Amino acid sequence: MNNMLFKSGINLENSVTDFVSSNNSVTLFSAYIKLDELERINISKNIKQIIVRWEIEDLCKKVSDLEIYDYCVDNGIALYRNSRIHLKTLWDGQNSIILGSANVTGRGVGEKGDNFNYELNAFVSPISFEDIQYFHYIINESEYVTEELYYEIKMLIKSIELPKLEFPKLVTRKKTNDYFLVSQLPMSDSPELLYEIYSNKNYPLEDQINASHDLSIYNIQPNLTKYDFFETLKTNFNKHPFIIALKEHILSEPNQSLRYGGVVSWIQNNTTTVPTPRSWELKKDQLVNVLYTWICYFDSRYKWSVPGNRSQVIQFKNII
């Protein structure tokens, strides 16, 4: 089976447009459709059928456009309405599809603006006989949009006067506490290992999962040079609120050092445990060692050692 993932902000709109362009007869199922985005993905004019939800509420709130009717008439597209539609799928009429979370809107498939939706779509081929039958069933259960139905819907929309409601906006914004979740700590054994996995994906799955976590936490973009990778990682690691707070705690201790038990206690007292994958649970025993390694790697003022048979100690080096 040939499967691929398409992500908003990376390759979603281009992949959908390419799918449409590479197939002669595409059927589009989408709860919400905005005309400008439909025109963008259908530049090849290969979409031949559209099934849209078109609830009256959707049209009044303008989350879907009534104007796609004229577009379909002008381009010979069969337009159907089905108020039960919630799926978002493009089907080539044979045995390949793109499906996922993205509606055919600017913030959906279109990835428009700074606040586009986080969407994930997938290409799947081949699909089964039962899958193909499911699409035919939905089309058969849908209502063909005639000119009469279009005008009926249009008049219903005109007859409705929506109240003007203003909802407060609550923007998703990370707060200080979000940086003190256990899941904010590095999982890769060292920055060098992280770079090796970043530049060469041929590593065990657990190492890849740990690395993907760290690349996300420290905002490492794809295809950086080795120099840019380590400079970005160093900057973002050292300015992470958790790392800053832990370093400040070490400096406040006698001899500006902290034993293993002290670090464990500080972590327990200053972080919030959240449900995490089992791979994280398995890594907990190495948590302090990993932290020591990362802190000392990116800040030469710190060192860690095992004095005698005692536990690991991290210490600030008072370099003049």
N, C-alpha and C positions, 0 to 999 in steps of 0.2 A: 504494500500500500504506500502511496506517495503522499506524505503529509507534510505541511509547512505551516508555520505560524506567522501572522502579520500583526504588527503592533503599531498603535497610534503614535505619531511623532517620529516614526522611523520608516515604515514602508507600507502602511495600510492603504492609503488612497492609490498610490502607484500600482500596488498589487491587484487591487480591485479593478482598476482601469485596464491593466494588462490582461486580466482574465476576460473581461468583456471584449477587448479588442481581438483576442486570440480564438474566440468562439463565434460562430456565425449566428446562433440563435440562443440568446440568453433569456432566462426567466428570472425576474427580480421579485423576491418576497421581502417586504420591509414595512414595519408598523408605521414609521414616520418617513416621509420623503419630502425634501425641499428641492424645488425646481433647479436652482443654481447648481446644487451638488449633483443632481441627476444628469444635467447637461455635461458636467465635468467628467463623470465616469463613463458616459455614453458617447464620447466623441466619435467612436467608430460606428455608431448607430446600429449596434448588434443586439441591443436589448429589444426583444420582440413581444414580451409579455410582462406586465407588472401587476402584482397583487399587493394592495395597500390596505391599511386598516380603515382610515377615513371615518373614524367616529366623529360625530358633529362637534363634540367637545374639542377634539384634536384640531379641527379646522378653525374653530372659533378662537382657540388659543394660538393658532398659527404655528403649531409644532409640525404641521404637515400642510402642504400647499394644494389648494384646489386648482391652481393654474396648470398642474401637470396634466390635466385633462386635455387642454388645447395642445400641449406638447405631444401627447400621445396621438391625438388625431393627426397632427401635422407630420408625424414620423411613422405612422402606420403601426403603432404599438397597441396591442390589446390590453385594455385597462380593466382590472377587476377590483371589487371592493369586498373585503371580508372583515367584519368588526372583531373577529376572534384572532386575527393575525397578531402575533407577537414576535415570531421568528424573523431573523434577518439573514437571508440566504440568497446567493446567486447560483443558478443551476444552468449548466450548459445544454440541458435537454437530453443529455445522454447519461454519463455516469460519473461526472465530476462536479463538485460544488465548492463554493467558499461560504462558510457560515461563521457566525460569531455574535458578538454583542452590539456591533455598530449599525445604527440606522443610517440611511442615506441622507445625512444632514451635514451641515458645516462642522459642527462639533463632534459628529460621529465619524463616518468614513472620511470626511473632509479634513480632519485634524486642524481646524482653523483657529487662529488666535492663540493667545497665551493660555487660555483656559479650555482647550479642547478636552474632550472626555478621554479617560484612559480606557481604550478598547482593545479587544483581542479577537482576531478572526483566524480561521484555519482553512487551508485547502485540503480537501479529502478526495482521493480517487484510488480505486473505484468505489462507488457506493453500491449497495445491494439492490436486488429486484424489489424488495419490500420498501426500501427507501424511495426508489423511483415511483412506486405505486402511491406512497404517502404524498408526494408532491402533486401527482395527478388528482388524488382525492381532495386536497385543499383547493385546487383550481376548480374542480367540479362542484365544490360546495360554495364557491364564491359567486358574487353577483357581477355580471358584466355591466360596465358603466356606459349606458347609452346616453344620448343627448338629453333625453327626458329625465333620466335619473340625475344627470349633472345639474340641470336647472332646478330640479326638486331640492337637491342638497344646497345649491346656491341660495335659493329663496329661504330655506330654513335658517341658514347662517345669517342672512340679512335680518330675519325676524327676531334674532336673539341679541339682546343688549347685555353684555357682560358687565357685572359690577367691577369697579376699579378697586382692586385689592393691591395693597402694597405689603409685601412680605420682607421682613428684615433679612439681610444677607449675613450668613455665618460662614466666612471663608475658612477653608481647611488651612490651618497654619500650625506648624510644629511649635510646641511650647517647651519650656526648659525641661519639664518632667519627661517629655518624649525622648530626650537624649540620655536619660538615666534608666532606660529599660535594659534588662540583661541582654536582650537581642541587639543592642547597640555596640556590643564589644566585638573585637575582631575574632574570627574563627580560624583563619589560616595560621599555620604554625609560625610563619615568618613572612615579612614583606617580599623576600626573595622568592619563596615558594609561590606567593600570590602572583608575582610577575611571570614566573615560569608557566603557571596554569593560564594566565591571561594571554600569553604569547604562543602557547602550545597546549591545545585542549586535550591532548592525549594523556589524561590522568584519570584515576579512579573516580567514579561518580561522586562519592562523598567529598573528595577534595574539590571537585568542580562546584558542588553545592556550597561548600564553605567559601570558595573563592567568589562565587556570584554574590553571596551575601556581603562580603567585604567590599567588592567593587561598587555595590549599590550604596552601602553606608558612607563610603568616602568619595562617592560621585566621580568614579573613574570612567571616562567615555571610551568607546572602542577605538582601536587603531592608533593609539598614542605611541610615539617613539619611546625607547627605554628611558631616556633622560626625562621627557615630559611626564611619563608614568610615575617615576619616583618623586619628581618635584611636586606633582599634584597630590600624590598620596601623602607625602611628608606634610605639606601645607594643611590638607584637610584633616589628617590624623591629629596633628598638633593643635589645631584650633577647635577640635571636638570638645564640647563642654565637659563631658565625662573625663577625658584625659587631662584637661586643664585642672579640674577639681581634684583629681587624684594626685597630680603633681604638687598642687598647693598643700594638700594634706601631708605629703611626704616632707615637704619643706618645713612644716610646722612641728614635726616630731623631733624629739631629742636626737642629736647627731644627724638630723635630716635624713633619716633612714627608716625603713619599715620592713618588719619581718613578714613572712608568708601569712602567718595567722592574722597579723594586723591588716594586711591587704584584704584577706577573705572577710574579716569583720567589717571593714569599711565598705566593701562591695555589698555585703548583705544589708548594711544599714542605709545605703545610699542608692540602691537600685530597686526597681520593681520587677518581679518575676512575671513573665507573660508566657502563655502556652507556646511552646516551640517544638520544632520537629525533633524526633528522637536523636538525630545526629548531633544536635546541640547538647542533649543530655549526656551523650557519650563523651562529649568534649569538655564537660564541666571540670573534670579532674585536672585538665591542662590549662584551665582558664588563667590562673595567675602566671604560669610560665610564659604563656602566649603574650600576656600584657607586658611582662618584664621585657621580653624580646623586642616587642614593637616599640615600647617607650625608649629603650636604650638605643635601638637602631636609628631612630629619628631625632634623638636629642643626646648629643655626646656628653652632656653634663651629668647624665645618669649612668650608673653601672649596677649590675647585679652579680651576686656571688653566693656561694654556699660555704660559710665559715666553719671549718671543721666538719662535724657531722650534724650541724644545726640546719634549720630550715633556710630556704632562700631569702636573701635580704636584698632589697633595692635601695640604693643610696644616691643622694645628690653629691656630685664631686665638686668640692669648693675650689674651683680653678680660678686662680688670680691671673 
